[in-house]
Amino acid sequence: MVVGAGLAGLTTADALHAAGLAVTVVEARPSIGGRIKTLVEGDSWLDLGATWHWSNQSHIRSLAAELGMEAFPQFRDGRAVAEEAQNVAPRLVDVPPPSPAELRFAGGAQALCHRLAGRLPAQAVVLSTDVVAISAETSGVHVSVADRDGRESKLSSRFAVVAVPPRLAWAGITFTPALPDALADAMQGTPTWMATAVKCIAVYDSPFWRDAGLSGLAFSRVGPLVEVHDGCTDDGSTAVLWGFLSAGHDVRDLDVERRTEAVFAQLGRLFGPEAADPVRYYERDWSNDPYTNDVVVWFDDPVAYGHPAFAEPLFGGRLIWAGTETADVGAGHMEGAVRSGRRAAAQVLALQQ
Ligand SMILES: Cc1cc2nc3c(=O)[nH]c(=O)nc-3n(C[C@H](O)[C@H](O)[C@H](O)COP(=O)(O)OP(=O)(O)OC[C@H]3O[C@@H](n4cnc5c(N)ncnc54)[C@H](O)[C@@H]3O)c2cc1C
């Protein structure tokens, strides 16, 4: 059994299924993908969670290629806007192209998860079901699950791969026997990547900033957005500017209406009056998403990911960890999710022999 149908859990399940094992993925949300979420409306799509992968990330790139996902470079042509202080007009700056290159998935990143799940047998992914307890026995694991109505039942499996952000697994799943102290500390001390992010997305009739020689990239010390990016679809049919809300900015405490006003005003300052009047606007607050975050914790940087305790199967191999935060390389990113999923599957397969 795999707990969590994010990219890590689906990668694990895919590898196990390919090796001939029967696998069930239990997912708390009503949909797969976890922190990879694409809003699809007709021909238009918007990534509400993960956006980029990078040209030097070999695991996500190889998986995407295998699944026939097309990638395109992040639009960076033209100048960027820097807003350095309150009541000081933003100025235009040159920004060198990123190295390694930033890439986006055509059609949105969640298609990656749908294609992975599409390789699993029908019914392999059980949605809207929380794993609440895992008990390791000599012959396998008993997994207690609760459906949306709170009805609990027990499932059995030879092993459980927990592909849930470690802090959330610690807060939401009761493990028996108790987890070793070092592992428990590592779980609580590992922040969930981007768990405090609020992504603000403005859709326009056309990418007018491109016509003005702007890349859509902006940096701000004023806020509420700290950075802004061009998020147009690869075919240019949907024109988008999106940004992250500053971690500390007080607009987080405002109601959505007033926060939206502040975001529009800032977009207007950065890109001109047209930017202050989008045709559609979306906000995705990951900090209040119960399947990403337990409580909002602001960790001091730098934070260590990929604690060695996550690489050790527990209870004779009954319990194995996956999830981007457990990866020793690429942690936090989709790259880390794929790496951790492949590592977890290899551990299960080695232990089955
Ligand atoms: C706003 C935002 C922007 C990002 N931008 C990027 C980016 O540009 N590039 C990049 O590489 N990465 C980015 N990331 C990070 C990227 O999304 C993650 O690295 C990746 O999706 C993690 O996958 P995962 O499977 O490890 O975890 P998750 O996606 O968190 O999956 C865990 C799954 O477990 C489920 N779950 C939780 N608890 C339970 C339970 N008790 N029982 C059953 N299921 C449970 C959850 O619902 C979820 O589906 C971003 C993330 C966010 C939020």
PDBQT file of the ligand as one rigid body, heavy atoms in Angstrom, charges set to zero:
ROOT
HETATM    1  C1  LIG A 401       2.614  26.771  -4.510  1.00  0.00    +0.000 C 
HETATM    2  C2  LIG A 401       3.636  25.717  -4.791  1.00  0.00    +0.000 A 
HETATM    3  C3  LIG A 401       4.557  25.927  -5.795  1.00  0.00    +0.000 A 
HETATM    4  C4  LIG A 401       5.525  24.951  -6.083  1.00  0.00    +0.000 A 
HETATM    5  N1  LIG A 401       6.399  25.161  -7.117  1.00  0.00    +0.000 NA
HETATM    6  C5  LIG A 401       7.233  24.169  -7.481  1.00  0.00    +0.000 A 
HETATM    7  C6  LIG A 401       8.008  24.289  -8.671  1.00  0.00    +0.000 A 
HETATM    8  O1  LIG A 401       7.902  25.273  -9.406  1.00  0.00    +0.000 OA
HETATM    9  N2  LIG A 401       8.849  23.264  -8.981  1.00  0.00    +0.000 N 
HETATM   10  C7  LIG A 401       8.937  22.139  -8.221  1.00  0.00    +0.000 A 
HETATM   11  O2  LIG A 401       9.704  21.236  -8.581  1.00  0.00    +0.000 OA
HETATM   12  N3  LIG A 401       8.197  21.986  -7.093  1.00  0.00    +0.000 NA
HETATM   13  C8  LIG A 401       7.345  22.972  -6.729  1.00  0.00    +0.000 A 
HETATM   14  N4  LIG A 401       6.547  22.810  -5.636  1.00  0.00    +0.000 N 
HETATM   15  C9  LIG A 401       6.730  21.608  -4.817  1.00  0.00    +0.000 C 
HETATM   16  C10 LIG A 401       6.071  20.388  -5.457  1.00  0.00    +0.000 C 
HETATM   17  O3  LIG A 401       4.713  20.608  -5.615  1.00  0.00    +0.000 OA
HETATM   18  C11 LIG A 401       6.342  19.182  -4.557  1.00  0.00    +0.000 C 
HETATM   19  O4  LIG A 401       7.731  18.925  -4.534  1.00  0.00    +0.000 OA
HETATM   20  C12 LIG A 401       5.678  17.874  -4.984  1.00  0.00    +0.000 C 
HETATM   21  O5  LIG A 401       4.408  18.051  -5.510  1.00  0.00    +0.000 OA
HETATM   22  C13 LIG A 401       5.650  16.960  -3.762  1.00  0.00    +0.000 C 
HETATM   23  O6  LIG A 401       5.067  15.722  -4.078  1.00  0.00    +0.000 OA
HETATM   24  P1  LIG A 401       4.863  14.659  -2.908  1.00  0.00    +0.000 P 
HETATM   25  O7  LIG A 401       4.172  13.512  -3.521  1.00  0.00    +0.000 OA
HETATM   26  O8  LIG A 401       6.142  14.459  -2.215  1.00  0.00    +0.000 OA
HETATM   27  O9  LIG A 401       3.916  15.375  -1.839  1.00  0.00    +0.000 OA
HETATM   28  P2  LIG A 401       2.414  15.903  -1.984  1.00  0.00    +0.000 P 
HETATM   29  O10 LIG A 401       2.192  16.476  -3.333  1.00  0.00    +0.000 OA
HETATM   30  O11 LIG A 401       2.178  16.792  -0.821  1.00  0.00    +0.000 OA
HETATM   31  O12 LIG A 401       1.545  14.583  -1.885  1.00  0.00    +0.000 OA
HETATM   32  C14 LIG A 401       1.191  14.007  -0.656  1.00  0.00    +0.000 C 
HETATM   33  C15 LIG A 401      -0.201  13.429  -0.807  1.00  0.00    +0.000 C 
HETATM   34  O13 LIG A 401      -0.545  12.772   0.410  1.00  0.00    +0.000 OA
HETATM   35  C16 LIG A 401      -1.910  13.058   0.679  1.00  0.00    +0.000 C 
HETATM   36  N5  LIG A 401      -2.137  12.863   2.114  1.00  0.00    +0.000 N 
HETATM   37  C17 LIG A 401      -1.746  13.649   3.136  1.00  0.00    +0.000 A 
HETATM   38  N6  LIG A 401      -2.088  13.095   4.315  1.00  0.00    +0.000 NA
HETATM   39  C18 LIG A 401      -2.722  11.935   4.027  1.00  0.00    +0.000 A 
HETATM   40  C19 LIG A 401      -3.314  10.902   4.810  1.00  0.00    +0.000 A 
HETATM   41  N7  LIG A 401      -3.302  10.942   6.160  1.00  0.00    +0.000 N 
HETATM   42  N8  LIG A 401      -3.895   9.841   4.174  1.00  0.00    +0.000 NA
HETATM   43  C20 LIG A 401      -3.912   9.764   2.820  1.00  0.00    +0.000 A 
HETATM   44  N9  LIG A 401      -3.343  10.714   2.024  1.00  0.00    +0.000 NA
HETATM   45  C21 LIG A 401      -2.755  11.778   2.624  1.00  0.00    +0.000 A 
HETATM   46  C22 LIG A 401      -2.086  14.492   0.222  1.00  0.00    +0.000 C 
HETATM   47  O14 LIG A 401      -3.449  14.798  -0.004  1.00  0.00    +0.000 OA
HETATM   48  C23 LIG A 401      -1.249  14.499  -1.055  1.00  0.00    +0.000 C 
HETATM   49  O15 LIG A 401      -2.018  14.182  -2.189  1.00  0.00    +0.000 OA
HETATM   50  C24 LIG A 401       5.572  23.752  -5.327  1.00  0.00    +0.000 A 
HETATM   51  C25 LIG A 401       4.619  23.542  -4.318  1.00  0.00    +0.000 A 
HETATM   52  C26 LIG A 401       3.670  24.512  -4.057  1.00  0.00    +0.000 A 
HETATM   53  C27 LIG A 401       2.634  24.266  -2.971  1.00  0.00    +0.000 C 
ENDROOT
TORSDOF 0
